[in-house]
Amino acid sequence: MSEREGAGTVRHAIAGFTRPGFEPVSEAFIENFERRGELGAACCVYLRGEKVVDLWGGIRNEETGEPWEEDTMALVHSTTKGMAGLAMALAHSRGLLDYDEHVSTYWPEFAQQGKGRITVRQLLSHQAGLFALDERPVRSLVADPDQLAVVLARQKPAWPPGERQAYHAITIGFYESELLRRVDPGHRTLGRFFHEEIATPLGIDFYIRLPEEIPDSRLAPLRTASMLGAMVGMPLPLVLPILNPRSRIRRALLGSELPAESDHVYARNLEVPAGGGVGTARAMARAYGVFATGGSELGLREETLRQLMSPAVRPVHGFRDECLKVEIQLSLGFAKPSPRNPFAHPSAFGFPGAGGSSGFADPHAGIGYAYIPNRMGTHLQDPREAALRQAMYRSIGEPDPYRA
């Protein structure tokens, strides 16, 4: 697809554009509908600050048959973590926090239950042993930041800091937000900080706290996968824990249901910063593209970008995650490329989400990339996303080591 509108017809028109040379991405996008069961989706790529791919198409609402439009937004689950990580990085860049300082330096109450020596880096890298809460994060608790802070502070960690990595699937966002409230002069939550300091300056449609005024007609309801289908795509060591309500991963996921529990398509005025983000692929690609090219639009310091690009710090017992049961490298709020997950150059940082969405910054290539579907896939590494990402790297002449 060259720089033209409306190319392709797959149930509903595929729209948008690709710059010359990026035709493999549009071909992969169309193939996702023809061969990989895509319902509705969007993909966007920025290269060295220039938008080179912006595609959308298919069906936004399966019940009504309404098409996915240019401004359609969808829930991206854990891909939200990457946007939250950008907010925390901006706080670091402005001198509000130090990654290697103790969390309790900024939040004294956090030191309860032996947490006094947990560093910000360990917390943001899922090495604090705080992957679950003893008190279930119901909507009323999550909607009250002051009360939630009390619950977070009194939680006992599962092990000493830096000893093991365990995916803080939902809790990491709550801890990030409270830490940010403590260090921000305006005491803003993470969702508000992101909106005012990243989304508004960049003019992007991404919300960590979806406001009431966003109409349902802009939102793509998700078609969820069956439990059986999801288990087929999971690594075998994760299948049994998923079935056990007392397992680490099931406990870690408590609260993940909140963003979709609403009379609307998605919940409004509720912050779940680890899994409740709603937005466009264009918004995520733009934000990552800014960070991939130095972040001058946001005043990002070179030191902060260097930290994000650096390798993940290995916990004592290695990167095999105690919740996910696979090896994955997590660092400063992001997932990092690794030998087991080589999605980009080693200096890249981003996050995938349940169902197939993904976004990342690749400073080596100058890339900001994002993909959002509304039919949830069943693989930890979604084949639709992989096809788009690999086509993108082929388009810029990067070699196969980026293949997942």
N, C-alpha and C positions, 0 to 999 in steps of 0.2 A: 504494500500500500504506500503510495507516495503521499505528498502533502495535499490531500483532497478529502472531501467529506463523504460520508455515507457509503464507503466501499464494503461490499459483501452483504448478503442477506441470509441470516440463519435464524429462522423463526421470527426474529425481528432484526432490523438493520443493524449492522455493525457501523458505528460512526466514529468520527475523530480523525486523526492524521498520524502519519509517521513521516519523518524527514527522509530524504533519499539516503539509502544505505541501511535503513532500519526495517526494510520490508520483511525480513525474517520474523520480526516480532509480530507484525500484523498477520502473517501467515500462521504463526503458532496460536495467536489469539482466535482466529477463525477455526483452526483445527480443534481447539478446546471445545467449541460448540459442536463440531461435526463428529469428533471421535472420543471426547473425554467427558461428555455429559454435562457440559456447562449450561447453566440456566440464565444467569445474568452476571455481568462482571465488568470491571474496569481495570486498566493497566496504564501506568504513566512512568516516564523516564525523563530525568533531567541529566544532561551531559555538560559538564563545565559551565553550569548556570543557564543553559539553553534547553528549553523543552523540546525534546526530539521525538517522543512518543506520547500520545494522549488518546487512548482508545476506550470505548465503552459500547455496550450492546447487550442484546438478549432481553430477557424479561425481568422487570423489577419486581412485580407482584404476581406470583404464580396463580393466585385465586382469581384475579381480575384480568390477567393477561397484559397488564400495562407494561410498556417498555421501560428499560433502563435508560434514563436521560443523562444529559451532560452533567447535571448537578445532583444526581442521585447519590445518596450516602447510605452506608451500611455499618452495622456493628462489626468490629474487627477483633473482638476478644483479646488475646494476649499480644497481638500486634500493637495494642495500646501501650504496652510496656516500653516500647521504643520511643514513643512520643513523650511518655513520662520521663524516660531517661534523658531526653533532650532538655526538658525543663530543669532537671537536677543538674545537668551539665552547665546550663546557663547560670544557675545559682552559683555553681563552683567558679565559673568564669568571672562572676561579679564579686568574688571574694566573700560570699555569704557562708560558705562551708569549705572544708578541706576534706578530701577523700580519706586521708589517713589520720584524721582526728577521731577521737572517741565520740560516738553518738551522744553520750551522756554529757559531754561538754556543752552541747547546744540544748539538750533536753534532759535535765537532771533526773527527773522521775524515771527515765528509761533505765537507769542503773539498777532498778529493783531486780530481784531474782538472779543475781550474778551476771547481769548484762553490762556492767560498767566498763568492760574492756573491749566491747564490740566496736569496731571502727565503722565509719561510714562506708568505706570500701567493702568491708565484709558484709554489711547489711545489703548494699546494692548489688552484691555479687552472689546473693543467695547462700552465704556461708555463715549466717548468724544462728541457725537452728530454730528459726521462728516461722517455719513454713505453715503452721496452723495455729488457731486460737482455741483456747479452752471454752470460750464463750462464742457461740455461733454468731457470725456477722449478719444479723437480720437487718431489714431495711431501716427500722427505727433507730438502731444503733449506728449504722453507717451514715444516716442523715444527721447525726449529732456529733460533730467533730470533737467537742470537749469530752463527751462520755466515751467515745471511741478511743481517745487518747489515754484515758484511764485504763481501759481494757488492754490496750497495746503495751502500756508501760508495765503492767503487772504480769504479763505473760512470761513464763519460764522457758528458756531455750532448751532444745532437745539435747544439745551437746555444746562443748566450749567453742568459741568463735574461731573460724578458720580451720576447723578440724574436718568438716565434711561439707559437701554441697548438696542442698535439697531445695528443689524448685519451690520458691515462695509464690505459688500461683496467684493468689489473691492478696495475701498479707503484705507483700512488698509495696504495693501501691498505697496502702493505708499508712505504712511506716514512712514512706517517702513524703507523703502529704503532710503528716504531722511534723516531721523534721523540717520541711520547708516552712510550715507555719511558724516554727520556732525561730528560724534564722531570717526570714523575710521581714524587712521593716514594716510592711503593710500587713503582716500575719495572714497572708493569703493561702488558701488551700492550693493543692497542686493544679486542680482543674482551672481555678481562676487565674493562677500565675501563668499557666500555659496559654490561656485565652488572651490575656493582656500583654504578655511579653513575647509570645511566638506567633500565635494564630493571627492576631490583629495586625501586628507590624508586617507580616508576610502576606496578609490578605487571603488566608486559606480557610477552607471549610473543614475543620476538624474540632470535635468537642470531646473533652473528658468529662464535662458536665453538660449534657444535652439540654438546651433551654426549652421552655414551654412553647415559644413562638415558632419553632421549627415544625412545619406541617408534616403529617404522616405521608402525604403525597410525595415528599422528597426522600422517603426512607424505603429501603428494600428489605422486606421481611425475609428472614432466613429460613431455608428449607433444611431442617436438621436431619442428620443421618440416623439410621437405626442403631441401637446398641450393638446388634450383631455385626452390622457393616463396619461400625467404628472399631470393634475388636479385631476384625479381619485385617485392618490396616495398621494395627498397633504391633510393636515389638512383643514377641511372646512373653518375655519376663514381666511386661506391664499388664498383660491380660488379667491374670488372677488378682493382682492388687486393685484393679479397676472394679472388679466384682465384689470386693470386700469393703463394706462401708467404714471399717475401722482402719483401713490402710492409710499410709501417709499421703498418697496421692488423692484419695477421696476426701480426706480431712483438709488437705491443702486447697481443694477446689470449692469448699463451702463458701458461698457468697458469689460464685460465678454465675448463678442463675438470676441475680438481681437486675442486671441491665435489661433483661428481656421480660421481666415481670411488670406488666403495665397494661392499662386500658388502651394505651397508644401502641404503635409498633414497637417502640422501645421506651424504657423508663426516662422520665424527665427530672431535672434538678436533683440528680443523685450522682455522687462521685464514686466510681470503682476504678481507680487509676491503673489497676493492673489488668483490667479486662472489660471495661465499659466504654471505650472510645468509639465514637461514631463519626465517620467522615468520608471523604472521597480519596481515591488513589492519587489524584492530582495533588491534594493537600499534603499527603504524606511524602510523596516524591519531591515536592517543592521544599518541604522542611528538611528532609535528608539531603537534598541537593545543596542547600545553603551550607549545611555542616560539612558536606564533602568538599566544598570549595573554600573552606576557611572561616565561614560564618561572619563575614564582615558586616552583613546586613543587620546582625543582632549584636555586634560588638563582642563576638567570641574571642577569647584569648588563645593564642597559639598553644600555651601550656595545657589548657583544657582539651583541645583537640588532640594533642600528643597523648594525653592520658587515655582518651577514648580509643585511639588507634593502637595503643600498646597491647601486648598479649595479656590474656587473663592471668591473674595470680592463682597458681595451683593450690587448692586446699591440701591439707596434710594427707588425706586419703584419696586424693586424685579427683578427676572430673566426672567419674561415674556418679550420676545423680541418684540420691537416695529416694526420691519420689518418682522420677521418670524411668529409672532403671536402665538408662542409656548414658553414654558418654556425651556430654554437651558442655561447652565452655561458656560460662556466664560472667559478665564483667560490667560493673558500674551501671547496671540497669539494662544491659544489652546482652544478646547472644553474639558470640564471636565465631568467625570461621575457624575450623579445626580440621585435622586429618579425617575425622569421622563425618564432618559436616562442612565441606569446602564450598560454601555457597558464593564466596567472593574472595577478593584479595585478603590476606591475613589482617590487614589493618582496618578492614570494614567493621561496621557495627550496626545492628538492627534487631528485629525480632519478628518471628512468625507467630501466627495465631491459630487456634483450633479452627478447623474447617478449611484452611488453605490460604488465608490472607497472609501477606508478608510485606515488609518494607525494610530498607537498609540504606546506609550511606557507604560508598566505597571511595574514600579520598584518593587512593592510588589511581583509580580510573576517572575520578571526578564525577561519579555517578550518584544520583538519588533515584531510587527505584521503589515502586509500590504496586501491589496487585490486591484487588478485593473481589471476591465472589459472593453470591448469596446462596448458592447451593453448597452446603458444608461437605467437604471431603472427609475421607476416613483415614488419611495417612499422616504420619508425623512430617513427612516431606511430600507435599502434594504434587502429583505429576503435572497438573495444569500450571502451577506456579513455576515448577522446574523447567517446563518447556519454554515459557516466556523468558525466564531469566537466562537460560542458556542461549536462546535466540538473540537476546540483547547483547550478551558478551561476544557472540559471533559477529554481530553487526559492528562492533568496535575493534574487532581483530584480536580479542583476548583468547588465550588458549584454553584447552579442555580442563586444566586443573580446577576450574570453577564448577565443574559438574558435580551435582550432588549424588 
